[in-house]
Each structure stands twice: as structure tokens, then as C-alpha cells.
């Protein structure tokens, strides 16, 4: 049987459970036709590149399907009729990759990244360097003591 990957975007005012019920309905259609859902990934609530039906965010879901083409057409028809689904796209693929998708792998990389140093601190005031407010006591910022023998004019 051919393999398909389907990505759907559901409205942002739905809960994750409601998105799961939509995917359960898709899985039921596929299993009735003699296929199966090989992969199921919830990517979370993500921002859209542009507004779709007055929504700025949407729940993303990826499904890896092993089903006949008639079942895939029925899935596409049902997703088109469902008012909670903003967009869907199905691609025919050669193999279903069992590893996490690039979206989930990127999310894991972001969490593992070190967040220690975030750059230099901005100045405390609008025009000041901020050293006076932080009581910086480094030698180059301390006032030099005046010696009794020094003349202000520089001549002796």
C-alpha cells in the first residue's frame, strides 16, 4: 500500500484533546479501509505565517498513514469538511521515518541550548554608561587621588 504524510492545522481555540479526536476520526477512516496510522506527532500550538480565517495560531499535527489511495481521498474530504481544520496537506512518500520529525528535533535542541550568557548589559540611564549606578570599583574607573606636589597648570 502507498504511504502518505498528512499535516493538518486546527483552530487555536480548540484544546489538544479536541485535536486528538479529529486525528482519531482520521485513524478510524484509515483502519476501516484496511490501512493503519504508522506515525502520530502533535507539534503544538504554533504561530501561522499569515492569518487564516481570522486565526493567528494553530494546532499542528503530523500523521504517517499506510493506506489505499481511496482512504487517503476520504481523509482529505473529511478534513476539508471539518470546520475546525484550517489547512491540511497530504504528500505521498517512499518511507515513513520512525524518528521524530525536524520540528520536534528542533524543539529539543532549543531546550538543550545553554542560556547562561545573554550579551552585555545595557546602560542604566539614557545617556550614562551605568558604571556609577553599579558602583564599579575597577581601577580604570576610580578617580585618581591628587598629589600635593602636582600643579593643575602642569608647570613647576
Secondary structure, 3 states (H helix, E strand, C coil): CCEEEEEEEEECCCCHHHHHHHHHHHHHHHHHCCCEEEEEEEEEEEEEEEEECCEEEEEEEEEEEECCHHHHHHHHHHHHHCCCEEEEEEEEECCCCCCCCHHHHHHHHHHHCCCCCCCCCCCCCCCCCCCCCCCCCCHHHCCCCCCCCCCCCCCC
